[in-house]
């Protein structure tokens, strides 16, 4: 992810296995639904760490998950915890 001087996102690569053709100053893991809403966000440096924050007046639309999708997400998170010890 690249930004202008105000932190507005100017260029992104989104996907699972990304190979950037040029260096980018920021990298964030985001949910799939965020990919097409990144224009509503900007990068802010807080205590030396970059954060992806929603711009004033913008709202991120979070889709409702079905019960099956919620259970899958819970199981994936549990599996990741178990793998990471």
N, CA, C and O atoms as a GROMACS GRO file, in nm:
protein
  340
    1UNK      N    1   0.084  -0.116   0.000
    1UNK     CA    2   0.000   0.000   0.000
    1UNK      C    3   0.090   0.124   0.000
    1UNK      O    4   0.188   0.130   0.073
    2UNK      N    5   0.054   0.220  -0.081
    2UNK     CA    6   0.128   0.346  -0.088
    2UNK      C    7   0.030   0.459  -0.057
    2UNK      O    8  -0.090   0.446  -0.082
    3UNK      N    9   0.081   0.569  -0.002
    3UNK     CA   10  -0.004   0.681   0.038
    3UNK      C   11   0.055   0.813  -0.007
    3UNK      O   12   0.172   0.823  -0.043
    4UNK      N   13  -0.031   0.916  -0.003
    4UNK     CA   14   0.018   1.052  -0.027
    4UNK      C   15   0.061   1.111   0.108
    4UNK      O   16   0.063   1.039   0.208
    5UNK      N   17   0.094   1.238   0.112
    5UNK     CA   18   0.143   1.302   0.235
    5UNK      C   19   0.039   1.309   0.346
    5UNK      O   20   0.075   1.322   0.463
    6UNK      N   21  -0.090   1.301   0.311
    6UNK     CA   22  -0.196   1.307   0.412
    6UNK      C   23  -0.239   1.168   0.459
    6UNK      O   24  -0.328   1.156   0.542
    7UNK      N   25  -0.175   1.064   0.406
    7UNK     CA   26  -0.209   0.928   0.446
    7UNK      C   27  -0.316   0.863   0.360
    7UNK      O   28  -0.352   0.748   0.384
    8UNK      N   29  -0.368   0.936   0.260
    8UNK     CA   30  -0.467   0.879   0.170
    8UNK      C   31  -0.403   0.770   0.084
    8UNK      O   32  -0.292   0.788   0.033
    9UNK      N   33  -0.471   0.661   0.068
    9UNK     CA   34  -0.418   0.548  -0.007
    9UNK      C   35  -0.418   0.580  -0.156
    9UNK      O   36  -0.521   0.619  -0.212
   10UNK      N   37  -0.303   0.564  -0.219
   10UNK     CA   38  -0.290   0.597  -0.361
   10UNK      C   39  -0.269   0.475  -0.448
   10UNK      O   40  -0.299   0.478  -0.568
   11UNK      N   41  -0.216   0.365  -0.390
   11UNK     CA   42  -0.190   0.245  -0.470
   11UNK      C   43  -0.192   0.124  -0.377
   11UNK      O   44  -0.137   0.127  -0.267
   12UNK      N   45  -0.256   0.016  -0.423
   12UNK     CA   46  -0.261  -0.106  -0.344
   12UNK      C   47  -0.245  -0.229  -0.430
   12UNK      O   48  -0.268  -0.227  -0.551
   13UNK      N   49  -0.204  -0.336  -0.366
   13UNK     CA   50  -0.210  -0.471  -0.421
   13UNK      C   51  -0.288  -0.551  -0.318
   13UNK      O   52  -0.255  -0.548  -0.199
   14UNK      N   53  -0.389  -0.623  -0.361
   14UNK     CA   54  -0.467  -0.706  -0.270
   14UNK      C   55  -0.470  -0.848  -0.323
   14UNK      O   56  -0.479  -0.870  -0.444
   15UNK      N   57  -0.463  -0.944  -0.234
   15UNK     CA   58  -0.470  -1.083  -0.274
   15UNK      C   59  -0.407  -1.173  -0.172
   15UNK      O   60  -0.365  -1.129  -0.065
   16UNK      N   61  -0.401  -1.302  -0.205
   16UNK     CA   62  -0.349  -1.400  -0.111
   16UNK      C   63  -0.198  -1.412  -0.123
   16UNK      O   64  -0.128  -1.400  -0.022
   17UNK      N   65  -0.147  -1.435  -0.241
   17UNK     CA   66  -0.002  -1.449  -0.262
   17UNK      C   67   0.046  -1.335  -0.351
   17UNK      O   68   0.057  -1.350  -0.473
   18UNK      N   69   0.074  -1.223  -0.290
   18UNK     CA   70   0.109  -1.102  -0.365
   18UNK      C   71   0.259  -1.097  -0.390
   18UNK      O   72   0.340  -1.125  -0.301
   19UNK      N   73   0.294  -1.060  -0.512
   19UNK     CA   74   0.434  -1.035  -0.546
   19UNK      C   75   0.437  -0.893  -0.602
   19UNK      O   76   0.399  -0.870  -0.718
   20UNK      N   77   0.481  -0.799  -0.521
   20UNK     CA   78   0.484  -0.659  -0.563
   20UNK      C   79   0.595  -0.636  -0.664
   20UNK      O   80   0.704  -0.692  -0.651
   21UNK      N   81   0.567  -0.554  -0.763
   21UNK     CA   82   0.666  -0.521  -0.865
   21UNK      C   83   0.754  -0.405  -0.821
   21UNK      O   84   0.858  -0.378  -0.882
   22UNK      N   85   0.713  -0.337  -0.715
   22UNK     CA   86   0.788  -0.224  -0.662
   22UNK      C   87   0.770  -0.223  -0.509
   22UNK      O   88   0.673  -0.281  -0.460
   23UNK      N   89   0.859  -0.161  -0.436
   23UNK     CA   90   0.845  -0.160  -0.288
   23UNK      C   91   0.728  -0.073  -0.244
   23UNK      O   92   0.700   0.032  -0.302
   24UNK      N   93   0.661  -0.118  -0.140
   24UNK     CA   94   0.551  -0.042  -0.080
   24UNK      C   95   0.585  -0.017   0.066
   24UNK      O   96   0.637  -0.105   0.133
   25UNK      N   97   0.556   0.104   0.116
   25UNK     CA   98   0.592   0.135   0.253
   25UNK      C   99   0.503   0.069   0.358
   25UNK      O  100   0.543   0.058   0.474
   26UNK      N  101   0.382   0.026   0.321
   26UNK     CA  102   0.289  -0.028   0.420
   26UNK      C  103   0.231  -0.162   0.373
   26UNK      O  104   0.209  -0.183   0.254
   27UNK      N  105   0.208  -0.250   0.470
   27UNK     CA  106   0.146  -0.379   0.445
   27UNK      C  107   0.045  -0.403   0.556
   27UNK      O  108   0.079  -0.395   0.674
   28UNK      N  109  -0.079  -0.433   0.519
   28UNK     CA  110  -0.183  -0.462   0.617
   28UNK      C  111  -0.256  -0.589   0.577
   28UNK      O  112  -0.278  -0.614   0.458
   29UNK      N  113  -0.293  -0.668   0.675
   29UNK     CA  114  -0.383  -0.782   0.651
   29UNK      C  115  -0.523  -0.730   0.674
   29UNK      O  116  -0.553  -0.672   0.778
   30UNK      N  117  -0.609  -0.751   0.575
   30UNK     CA  118  -0.746  -0.701   0.584
   30UNK      C  119  -0.845  -0.812   0.551
   30UNK      O  120  -0.809  -0.912   0.489
   31UNK      N  121  -0.967  -0.793   0.592
   31UNK     CA  122  -1.074  -0.886   0.556
   31UNK      C  123  -1.109  -0.865   0.409
   31UNK      O  124  -1.088  -0.756   0.355
   32UNK      N  125  -1.162  -0.968   0.346
   32UNK     CA  126  -1.197  -0.961   0.203
   32UNK      C  127  -1.288  -0.843   0.170
   32UNK      O  128  -1.271  -0.778   0.067
   33UNK      N  129  -1.387  -0.816   0.257
   33UNK     CA  130  -1.483  -0.709   0.229
   33UNK      C  131  -1.420  -0.569   0.229
   33UNK      O  132  -1.480  -0.474   0.179
   34UNK      N  133  -1.300  -0.558   0.285
   34UNK     CA  134  -1.232  -0.428   0.290
   34UNK      C  135  -1.167  -0.388   0.158
   34UNK      O  136  -1.144  -0.270   0.133
   35UNK      N  137  -1.137  -0.488   0.074
   35UNK     CA  138  -1.061  -0.463  -0.048
   35UNK      C  139  -1.120  -0.350  -0.132
   35UNK      O  140  -1.047  -0.264  -0.182
   36UNK      N  141  -1.251  -0.350  -0.149
   36UNK     CA  142  -1.314  -0.248  -0.233
   36UNK      C  143  -1.361  -0.126  -0.153
   36UNK      O  144  -1.432  -0.040  -0.205
   37UNK      N  145  -1.321  -0.119  -0.026
   37UNK     CA  146  -1.358  -0.005   0.058
   37UNK      C  147  -1.235   0.070   0.110
   37UNK      O  148  -1.247   0.158   0.195
   38UNK      N  149  -1.118   0.036   0.059
   38UNK     CA  150  -0.995   0.099   0.109
   38UNK      C  151  -0.994   0.250   0.084
   38UNK      O  152  -0.926   0.323   0.155
   39UNK      N  153  -1.066   0.296  -0.017
   39UNK     CA  154  -1.074   0.440  -0.042
   39UNK      C  155  -1.136   0.515   0.076
   39UNK      O  156  -1.121   0.637   0.087
   40UNK      N  157  -1.205   0.444   0.164
   40UNK     CA  158  -1.266   0.504   0.282
   40UNK      C  159  -1.168   0.514   0.399
   40UNK      O  160  -1.202   0.566   0.505
   41UNK      N  161  -1.047   0.465   0.377
   41UNK     CA  162  -0.948   0.459   0.485
   41UNK      C  163  -0.825   0.543   0.452
   41UNK      O  164  -0.805   0.586   0.338
   42UNK      N  165  -0.744   0.564   0.554
   42UNK     CA  166  -0.614   0.627   0.535
   42UNK      C  167  -0.517   0.567   0.635
   42UNK      O  168  -0.557   0.500   0.730
   43UNK      N  169  -0.388   0.590   0.612
   43UNK     CA  170  -0.285   0.540   0.702
   43UNK      C  171  -0.242   0.652   0.795
   43UNK      O  172  -0.211   0.763   0.751
   44UNK      N  173  -0.242   0.622   0.923
   44UNK     CA  174  -0.200   0.717   1.026
   44UNK      C  175  -0.087   0.652   1.104
   44UNK      O  176  -0.095   0.535   1.140
   45UNK      N  177   0.018   0.728   1.132
   45UNK     CA  178   0.129   0.677   1.211
   45UNK      C  179   0.104   0.716   1.357
   45UNK      O  180   0.098   0.834   1.390
   46UNK      N  181   0.090   0.615   1.443
   46UNK     CA  182   0.066   0.637   1.585
   46UNK      C  183   0.176   0.567   1.664
   46UNK      O  184   0.194   0.446   1.651
   47UNK      N  185   0.249   0.643   1.744
   47UNK     CA  186   0.361   0.588   1.822
   47UNK      C  187   0.458   0.511   1.732
   47UNK      O  188   0.508   0.405   1.770
   48UNK      N  189   0.483   0.564   1.613
   48UNK     CA  190   0.577   0.503   1.521
   48UNK      C  191   0.524   0.383   1.444
   48UNK      O  192   0.598   0.323   1.365
   49UNK      N  193   0.397   0.347   1.465
   49UNK     CA  194   0.338   0.231   1.397
   49UNK      C  195   0.229   0.278   1.301
   49UNK      O  196   0.146   0.360   1.337
   50UNK      N  197   0.230   0.225   1.178
   50UNK     CA  198   0.124   0.260   1.084
   50UNK      C  199  -0.007   0.189   1.121
   50UNK      O  200  -0.007   0.071   1.157
   51UNK      N  201  -0.116   0.263   1.112
   51UNK     CA  202  -0.249   0.208   1.138
   51UNK      C  203  -0.339   0.243   1.022
   51UNK      O  204  -0.330   0.353   0.966
   52UNK      N  205  -0.425   0.151   0.984
   52UNK     CA  206  -0.526   0.175   0.882
   52UNK      C  207  -0.652   0.219   0.954
   52UNK      O  208  -0.710   0.141   1.030
   53UNK      N  209  -0.695   0.344   0.931
   53UNK     CA  210  -0.811   0.398   1.002
   53UNK      C  211  -0.915   0.447   0.902
   53UNK      O  212  -0.882   0.484   0.789
   54UNK      N  213  -1.039   0.448   0.945
   54UNK     CA  214  -1.148   0.496   0.861
   54UNK      C  215  -1.148   0.649   0.863
   54UNK      O  216  -1.136   0.710   0.969
   55UNK      N  217  -1.161   0.708   0.745
   55UNK     CA  218  -1.163   0.854   0.734
   55UNK      C  219  -1.289   0.910   0.801
   55UNK      O  220  -1.392   0.842   0.807
   56UNK      N  221  -1.281   1.033   0.851
   56UNK     CA  222  -1.396   1.099   0.910
   56UNK      C  223  -1.511   1.102   0.810
   56UNK      O  224  -1.491   1.136   0.693
   57UNK      N  225  -1.631   1.068   0.856
   57UNK     CA  226  -1.750   1.072   0.771
   57UNK      C  227  -1.772   0.947   0.688
   57UNK      O  228  -1.876   0.934   0.623
   58UNK      N  229  -1.677   0.854   0.688
   58UNK     CA  230  -1.691   0.729   0.612
   58UNK      C  231  -1.736   0.616   0.704
   58UNK      O  232  -1.709   0.618   0.824
   59UNK      N  233  -1.802   0.518   0.646
   59UNK     CA  234  -1.847   0.401   0.721
   59UNK      C  235  -1.809   0.277   0.642
   59UNK      O  236  -1.834   0.269   0.522
   60UNK      N  237  -1.748   0.182   0.709
   60UNK     CA  238  -1.712   0.055   0.646
   60UNK      C  239  -1.832  -0.039   0.657
   60UNK      O  240  -1.884  -0.061   0.767
   61UNK      N  241  -1.876  -0.092   0.545
   61UNK     CA  242  -1.988  -0.186   0.544
   61UNK      C  243  -1.934  -0.327   0.569
   61UNK      O  244  -1.855  -0.379   0.491
   62UNK      N  245  -1.980  -0.386   0.679
   62UNK     CA  246  -1.938  -0.521   0.717
   62UNK      C  247  -2.053  -0.616   0.685
   62UNK      O  248  -2.162  -0.603   0.742
   63UNK      N  249  -2.030  -0.710   0.595
   63UNK     CA  250  -2.138  -0.802   0.560
   63UNK      C  251  -2.172  -0.896   0.675
   63UNK      O  252  -2.085  -0.934   0.753
   64UNK      N  253  -2.299  -0.934   0.684
   64UNK     CA  254  -2.342  -1.032   0.784
   64UNK      C  255  -2.300  -1.170   0.739
   64UNK      O  256  -2.319  -1.207   0.623
   65UNK      N  257  -2.244  -1.246   0.831
   65UNK     CA  258  -2.204  -1.382   0.801
   65UNK      C  259  -2.319  -1.478   0.832
   65UNK      O  260  -2.394  -1.456   0.927
   66UNK      N  261  -2.332  -1.582   0.753
   66UNK     CA  262  -2.428  -1.686   0.784
   66UNK      C  263  -2.376  -1.764   0.905
   66UNK      O  264  -2.259  -1.750   0.941
   67UNK      N  265  -2.461  -1.844   0.966
   67UNK     CA  266  -2.418  -1.925   1.080
   67UNK      C  267  -2.305  -2.018   1.039
   67UNK      O  268  -2.210  -2.039   1.115
   68UNK      N  269  -2.314  -2.074   0.920
   68UNK     CA  270  -2.209  -2.163   0.870
   68UNK      C  271  -2.077  -2.088   0.854
   68UNK      O  272  -1.972  -2.138   0.893
   69UNK      N  273  -2.082  -1.967   0.797
   69UNK     CA  274  -1.961  -1.886   0.779
   69UNK      C  275  -1.900  -1.848   0.913
   69UNK      O  276  -1.777  -1.848   0.928
   70UNK      N  277  -1.984  -1.816   1.012
   70UNK     CA  278  -1.934  -1.783   1.146
   70UNK      C  279  -1.862  -1.903   1.208
   70UNK      O  280  -1.755  -1.888   1.267
   71UNK      N  281  -1.920  -2.021   1.193
   71UNK     CA  282  -1.859  -2.142   1.249
   71UNK      C  283  -1.727  -2.173   1.180
   71UNK      O  284  -1.630  -2.210   1.246
   72UNK      N  285  -1.723  -2.157   1.048
   72UNK     CA  286  -1.599  -2.179   0.974
   72UNK      C  287  -1.490  -2.083   1.021
   72UNK      O  288  -1.376  -2.123   1.042
   73UNK      N  289  -1.527  -1.957   1.039
   73UNK     CA  290  -1.430  -1.857   1.085
   73UNK      C  291  -1.378  -1.893   1.225
   73UNK      O  292  -1.258  -1.884   1.251
   74UNK      N  293  -1.468  -1.934   1.314
   74UNK     CA  294  -1.426  -1.974   1.448
   74UNK      C  295  -1.329  -2.092   1.443
   74UNK      O  296  -1.227  -2.092   1.512
   75UNK      N  297  -1.361  -2.191   1.359
   75UNK     CA  298  -1.274  -2.308   1.348
   75UNK      C  299  -1.139  -2.272   1.288
   75UNK      O  300  -1.036  -2.324   1.331
   76UNK      N  301  -1.138  -2.184   1.188
   76UNK     CA  302  -1.011  -2.140   1.128
   76UNK      C  303  -0.925  -2.067   1.231
   76UNK      O  304  -0.804  -2.087   1.236
   77UNK      N  305  -0.988  -1.982   1.312
   77UNK     CA  306  -0.914  -1.909   1.416
   77UNK      C  307  -0.859  -2.005   1.521
   77UNK      O  308  -0.746  -1.989   1.567
   78UNK      N  309  -0.939  -2.105   1.559
   78UNK     CA  310  -0.894  -2.203   1.656
   78UNK      C  311  -0.777  -2.284   1.600
   78UNK      O  312  -0.679  -2.309   1.670
   79UNK      N  313  -0.788  -2.324   1.475
   79UNK     CA  314  -0.680  -2.398   1.409
   79UNK      C  315  -0.551  -2.316   1.404
   79UNK      O  316  -0.443  -2.369   1.430
   80UNK      N  317  -0.563  -2.188   1.372
   80UNK     CA  318  -0.444  -2.100   1.368
   80UNK      C  319  -0.381  -2.089   1.506
   80UNK      O  320  -0.258  -2.092   1.518
   81UNK      N  321  -0.463  -2.077   1.611
   81UNK     CA  322  -0.410  -2.072   1.749
   81UNK      C  323  -0.336  -2.200   1.783
   81UNK      O  324  -0.228  -2.196   1.841
   82UNK      N  325  -0.394  -2.314   1.747
   82UNK     CA  326  -0.332  -2.443   1.777
   82UNK      C  327  -0.200  -2.461   1.701
   82UNK      O  328  -0.104  -2.514   1.756
   83UNK      N  329  -0.196  -2.417   1.579
   83UNK     CA  330  -0.074  -2.430   1.499
   83UNK      C  331   0.037  -2.340   1.552
   83UNK      O  332   0.155  -2.374   1.542
   84UNK      N  333  -0.001  -2.225   1.607
   84UNK     CA  334   0.099  -2.129   1.654
   84UNK      C  335   0.137  -2.153   1.800
   84UNK      O  336   0.216  -2.077   1.856
   85UNK      N  337   0.082  -2.255   1.859
   85UNK     CA  338   0.121  -2.296   1.994
   85UNK      C  339   0.064  -2.207   2.096
   85UNK      O  340   0.087  -2.228   2.216
   0.00000   0.00000   0.00000
